Amino acid sequence: MNEFTLFANTIDGQSSTGCRVTHGVDPSTKTKLWDVPVASAQDVDEAVSAARAAFAGWSGTTWSHRQELILAARQVLQGTKAKMATLLTKESGKPEPLEDRVIQDDDELLLTLHQRPVGVVVAICPWNYPLVLAMGKIAAALITGNCVIVKPSPFTPYSILKFVELTRDIFPPGVLQALNGDDTLGPALCSHRGIDKISFTGSIATGKKIAETAAKTLTPVTLELGGNSASIICPDVDPAVVAPQVAVGSFLNSGQLCVASKRVYVHEDIYDEFLKAMVESVKQWKVGPTSGLEAGIMLGPIQNEMQYNIVQRFFHDASQNGYTFALGSHQQEGSANSFLIKPAIIDNPPDHALVVTGEAFGPIVPLMKWKDEDDVIRRANDTITGLGGAVWSNDIDQAKRLADRIEAGTIWINSAEKPLPQAHFAGHKESGLGGEWGREGLFQYCRPKVVHCYKAKPVAGGK
């Protein structure tokens, strides 16, 4: 695995190591991982110049040709699946062409809508699911004819840099590049006048800063930001069946999932039984560090120290306010050697509690009682975010009625949160702008061009 311990940025089809390096941290052990380069301002300029030079040729290729190359890149990824899985564990602790549309076609006018690539795309990726979320941006941008500069999170740079390195010979130089850097790299890319599109997944605060920067040059942005999704449990479900599924939807990846159920509203008629079933389910899970690749671990550590401290604040706030821990405790054993936090379930805290109003992005989840549909919908929608939500009921009509009233971009009925690549994914309110995935997501990487072709020949005249 020697080739998977050396990492470089990719600029114009070549490796670039630069003068400065940084490194990630294994969240299971807090030990230093491999060195990765820090991109300089000159690296940014060179990458943008290479992408702009490559765009003319790449945007002129056919959809089928781009598809062939992307499938070839997919084969490379599949061929290194085990090694990539190891990288992901170490660093993070875990279609169809857009055809021209005819608007009008009669004796007088042929009016057509064309979708054209925007140009050079910056894909800024998060640390919680670094590779899969990067693939969604890279594939959509490339298939629609754009060139991509992908920037991984500094917490999880390895898998993305390695993927771009391994596929370097598939794409023409400048078409797909990767830059790892420090806190100056994102602003440098977002403010660069050679960038035509910014796609970002991450926090609301950072998304707002990117939107503010992009506004200066009117650079289009797609922002997939945070959420505080609610899961509504109706009284006609079987707690023994549903509670374990809701637990997965809440705690998967130690709660580090943007659409995870971060608030669970259970009808009062089944609340006690449901709480008991959910606690018993989570108790059975194996929680531990992932650095040894031990089998059977359900929940690993929080990915980085910054997020670990944020999650700890939620635990301490619940403890200081006297909220009941149905599972877990604010005392976290063994935290000196890793970013591991054992899961906690808070029993019926008040609506104003931090664990209810905030996004912990960690393994702490509140369960609360509800009785009236209008009231639970009001409480579910009482948030500045609107990314996802879930409804569980044997009465599908009731489930659909509730789902329709939840102010969020994606709702699951009788399922834990499972985003699908063929389904569009977009947030409401402060959960973002635009969307990714699905056929609609491809339009985010295109600019519309309408052609008015009048069929009457111009009147002859002149010399």
HELIX and SHEET records of a PDB file:
HELIX    1   1 ASN A    2  PHE A    4  5                                   3    
HELIX    2   2 ALA A   41  SER A   59  1                                  19    
HELIX    3   3 TRP A   63  GLY A   79  1                                  17    
HELIX    4   4 LYS A   81  SER A   92  1                                  12    
HELIX    5   5 PRO A  130  ILE A  143  1                                  14    
HELIX    6   6 TYR A  158  LEU A  166  1                                   9    
HELIX    7   7 LEU A  185  SER A  191  1                                   7    
HELIX    8   8 ILE A  204  ALA A  215  1                                  12    
HELIX    9   9 PRO A  239  PHE A  251  1                                  13    
HELIX   10  10 LEU A  252  GLY A  255  5                                   4    
HELIX   11  11 TYR A  271  LYS A  283  1                                  13    
HELIX   12  12 GLU A  305  GLN A  320  1                                  16    
HELIX   13  13 LEU A  354  THR A  357  1                                   4    
HELIX   14  14 GLU A  373  ASN A  381  1                                   9    
HELIX   15  15 ILE A  396  ARG A  405  1                                  10    
HELIX   16  16 GLY A  438  LEU A  442  1                                   5    
HELIX   17  17 PHE A  443  TYR A  445  5                                   3    
SHEET    1   A 2 ASN A   9  ILE A  11  0                                        
SHEET    2   A 2 GLN A  14  SER A  16 -1                                        
SHEET    1   B 2 VAL A  21  ASP A  26  0                                        
SHEET    2   B 2 THR A  31  PRO A  37 -1                                        
SHEET    1   C 3 ARG A 101  ASP A 105  0                                        
SHEET    2   C 3 LEU A 109  PRO A 117 -1                                        
SHEET    3   C 3 CYS A 446  TYR A 454 -1                                        
SHEET    1   D 6 LEU A 176  ALA A 178  0                                        
SHEET    2   D 6 CYS A 147  LYS A 151  1                                        
SHEET    3   D 6 VAL A 120  ILE A 124  1                                        
SHEET    4   D 6 LYS A 197  THR A 201  1                                        
SHEET    5   D 6 VAL A 221  GLU A 224  1                                        
SHEET    6   D 6 GLY A 432  LEU A 433 -1                                        
SHEET    1   E 7 THR A 324  LEU A 327  0                                        
SHEET    2   E 7 ALA A 344  ASP A 347 -1                                        
SHEET    3   E 7 ILE A 364  TRP A 370  1                                        
SHEET    4   E 7 ARG A 263  HIS A 267  1                                        
SHEET    5   E 7 ALA A 230  ILE A 233  1                                        
SHEET    6   E 7 GLY A 388  TRP A 392  1                                        
SHEET    7   E 7 THR A 410  ILE A 413  1                                        
SHEET    1   F 2 THR A 385  GLY A 386  0                                        
SHEET    2   F 2 HIS A 428  LYS A 429 -1                                        
SHEET    1   G 2 PHE A 425  ALA A 426  0                                        
SHEET    2   G 2 GLY A 435  GLU A 436 -1                                        
END                                                                             
